Amino acid sequence: MRLADWGYCALAGLPTRAPQQAYWLTRLLAGTQVYAAHGQALDLVAGLARYGTAVVDLPVRWGVPPRLPCRLMAVRVPQEVAAQRRRELHAAARRRGPAVSQARLRVADWTLFCTNVPTDRLSAQEVLGVARVRWQIELVCKLGKSSGHLAPSRHAQPWRVLCEVYAKLLGLLIQPWVRVTSLWAYPDRSAWKAAQTRRKHALHLASAFVAGLAALSAALTVVQRTLAAGCRLNKRKKVPSMFQLLLAVTEENLA
């Protein structure tokens, strides 16, 4: 499944994926035109206002011709979240240009998604859980930026700084592969805890790298076993973690 956020909310490429049985899920920008299944243009603001439920799941067609058949899911957000969104919209309008339309302010009450996943594959609630995986991608990127320390340098000579940057980039390239080979089969593991564990083994890996391929392979095996044994995420009852939501989807589909 392709997960896209607002910055990638576009029809380009999506229709060509359907024949290959590839699915996609994307946030829907306010103001994007959608149509009913029979072709009539929908007024999202007025249409969603008629629903009293927290989650709306409708078959629609998206975009200008050729209109793409998909599901529109709208999730009503708490009032404090909607109020915060409106404050951000007004602040952005003051910085960048024209005033915010009333329609866009009213749509702030909802979070909008479009997907081509059929209802017998994923229910609306399950789709909303899967959509949160997109934030995990952002967290992985944030982890790489914060743990890589690319900006600071202890050197003043340009060639030394460049060499240090390349070394850090190589480290950032290796880290995800260590995580994949160690934790990919364990959904209840924390990438942040894994990064901390890898830092503790940095000198071990560096010395093994100098010693030779056999020593490096043995050191990576130790790191792999350490990561697989620890770095666990605690289960939460009130606000389930991402891995709990995904496991719930998997277990229901396998039942």
C-alpha positions in Angstrom: 0.0 0.0 0.0 1.2 3.5 -0.9 0.7 5.9 2.0 0.7 9.6 1.0 0.4 12.7 3.1 -0.8 16.2 2.2 2.4 17.0 0.3 1.8 14.0 -2.0 -2.0 14.3 -2.3 -2.3 14.0 -6.1 -4.1 11.8 -8.6 -1.0 11.4 -10.7 0.1 7.7 -10.7 -2.8 6.4 -8.7 -5.1 5.0 -11.5 -2.2 3.0 -13.0 -1.8 1.2 -9.7 -5.3 -0.2 -9.5 -4.9 -2.8 -12.3 -1.8 -4.3 -10.5 -3.8 -4.8 -7.3 -1.8 -2.1 -5.5 -3.6 -0.1 -2.9 -3.2 3.5 -1.8 -4.3 5.7 1.0 -3.9 9.5 1.1 -5.0 12.5 3.1 -7.5 14.7 1.2 -6.9 18.4 1.0 -9.7 20.7 1.8 -11.2 22.1 -1.4 -10.4 19.0 -3.5 -13.4 18.2 -5.7 -15.2 14.9 -5.1 -18.3 13.5 -6.7 -21.0 11.0 -5.8 -20.9 7.6 -7.3 -23.5 8.7 -9.9 -21.4 11.7 -10.9 -23.0 14.6 -9.0 -20.5 17.1 -7.4 -20.5 16.9 -3.6 -20.4 19.8 -1.2 -18.2 18.3 1.5 -18.9 21.0 4.1 -22.7 20.7 3.7 -22.6 16.9 3.2 -20.5 16.1 6.3 -22.6 18.4 8.4 -25.6 16.2 7.9 -23.8 13.2 9.5 -23.9 12.9 13.3 -21.5 10.0 13.4 -17.8 10.4 14.2 -16.7 8.4 11.1 -18.2 8.7 7.6 -17.4 6.2 4.9 -18.7 7.0 1.4 -18.1 5.7 -2.1 -17.1 8.6 -4.3 -15.2 9.7 -7.4 -12.2 11.9 -6.9 -10.9 14.7 -9.1 -11.5 16.0 -12.6 -12.1 13.5 -15.5 -11.1 10.8 -15.5 -12.7 10.6 -12.0 -11.1 8.0 -9.8 -13.5 5.7 -7.9 -12.5 5.4 -4.3 -13.7 5.6 -0.7 -14.0 8.9 1.2 -13.5 8.6 4.9 -14.1 11.6 7.2 -13.3 11.5 10.9 -14.7 14.1 13.2 -12.0 15.5 15.5 -12.5 16.9 19.0 -13.4 20.6 19.3 -10.1 21.5 20.8 -8.3 20.0 17.8 -10.6 21.8 15.3 -10.0 25.1 17.1 -6.2 24.6 17.0 -6.5 23.9 13.2 -8.4 27.1 12.7 -5.8 29.1 14.6 -3.1 27.6 12.4 -5.0 28.4 9.3 -5.5 32.1 10.3 -1.8 32.3 11.3 -0.7 30.9 7.9 -3.1 33.3 6.1 -1.6 36.3 7.9 1.9 35.2 6.9 1.3 34.1 3.3 -1.7 35.7 1.7 -5.5 35.7 1.3 -7.9 35.1 4.2 -9.1 31.6 4.9 -12.5 30.7 3.4 -15.4 29.8 5.6 -15.7 26.4 3.9 -12.1 25.5 4.8 -12.6 26.6 8.4 -15.7 24.4 8.6 -13.8 21.4 7.1 -11.3 21.7 10.0 -13.8 19.8 12.0 -12.9 16.7 10.0 -9.9 14.7 9.0 -10.3 13.4 5.4 -8.9 10.3 3.7 -9.3 8.7 0.3 -8.4 5.1 -0.5 -9.1 2.4 -3.0 -8.9 -0.4 -0.4 -12.3 -2.2 -0.5 -14.4 -2.4 2.6 -14.1 -6.2 2.8 -10.3 -5.7 3.1 -10.3 -2.9 5.7 -13.1 -1.3 7.6 -13.1 2.5 8.1 -11.7 2.1 11.6 -8.9 -0.1 10.3 -8.1 2.3 7.5 -7.7 5.1 10.1 -5.3 2.9 12.1 -3.2 2.1 9.0 -3.1 5.8 8.1 -1.2 6.4 11.3 1.7 4.4 9.9 2.6 7.5 7.8 3.6 9.3 11.0 6.0 6.4 11.8 7.8 7.2 8.5 8.2 10.8 9.7 9.5 9.5 13.1 12.2 7.4 11.4 13.3 10.4 9.3 13.4 12.5 12.5 15.4 9.8 14.3 18.0 9.8 11.5 18.4 13.6 11.6 18.7 13.8 15.4 21.0 10.8 15.8 23.2 11.5 12.8 24.5 14.9 14.1 25.2 15.9 10.5 25.5 19.7 11.1 28.1 19.9 14.0 31.7 19.2 13.3 34.9 19.3 15.3 37.1 20.3 12.3 37.7 23.6 10.6 39.3 22.4 7.4 36.7 21.8 4.6 38.0 18.4 3.4 37.9 17.1 7.0 34.3 18.3 7.5 33.3 16.7 4.2 35.0 13.4 5.2 33.1 13.5 8.5 29.8 14.2 6.8 30.3 11.2 4.5 31.2 9.0 7.5 28.0 10.0 9.3 25.9 9.4 6.2 27.4 5.9 5.9 26.5 5.3 9.5 22.9 6.5 8.8 22.8 4.1 5.8 23.9 1.1 7.9 21.6 1.8 10.9 18.3 1.0 9.1 19.7 -2.2 7.7 20.8 -3.3 11.2 17.3 -2.4 12.5 15.6 -4.3 9.6 17.7 -7.5 10.0 17.1 -7.4 13.8 13.7 -6.0 14.5 11.6 -6.4 11.3 9.9 -9.5 12.6 9.0 -7.8 15.9 6.4 -5.1 15.6 6.5 -4.3 19.4 10.0 -2.8 19.2 11.0 0.8 19.6 13.2 2.5 17.0 14.3 5.0 19.6 15.4 2.4 22.0 17.1 0.5 19.2 19.1 3.6 18.3 20.2 4.0 21.9 21.3 0.4 22.0 23.3 0.7 18.8 25.2 3.7 20.3 26.3 1.6 23.2 27.8 -0.9 20.7 29.5 1.8 18.6 33.0 1.2 19.9 32.6 -2.5 19.7 31.6 -2.2 16.0 34.4 0.2 15.3 37.0 -2.1 16.7 35.5 -5.1 14.9 35.6 -3.2 11.6 39.3 -2.7 12.0 39.9 -6.3 13.0 38.4 -7.7 9.8 35.2 -9.1 8.2 34.9 -12.1 10.5 35.1 -9.9 13.6 32.6 -7.4 12.2 30.2 -10.2 11.3 30.4 -11.5 14.9 29.9 -8.0 16.3 26.8 -7.4 14.2 25.4 -10.7 15.3 25.8 -9.6 18.9 24.0 -6.3 18.2 21.3 -8.2 16.3 20.6 -10.5 19.2 20.7 -7.6 21.7 18.1 -5.6 19.7 15.9 -8.6 19.2 15.9 -9.4 23.0 15.1 -5.8 24.1 13.9 -2.5 22.9 10.3 -3.4 23.6 7.3 -1.1 23.5 4.8 -1.2 26.4 1.2 -1.8 25.6 -1.2 1.0 26.3 -4.9 0.6 27.1 -6.2 4.1 26.8 -4.3 5.2 23.7 -3.0 2.0 21.9 0.4 2.2 20.2 0.8 1.9 16.5 1.9 -1.8 16.7 -1.2 -2.6 18.7 -3.5 -1.1 16.1 -1.8 -3.0 13.3 -1.8 -6.3 15.2 -5.5 -5.8 15.8 -6.1 -5.4 12.1 -4.0 -8.5 11.3 -5.6 -10.7 13.9 -9.1 -9.8 12.8 -8.4 -10.5 9.2 -6.8 -13.9 10.1 -9.7 -14.9 12.4 
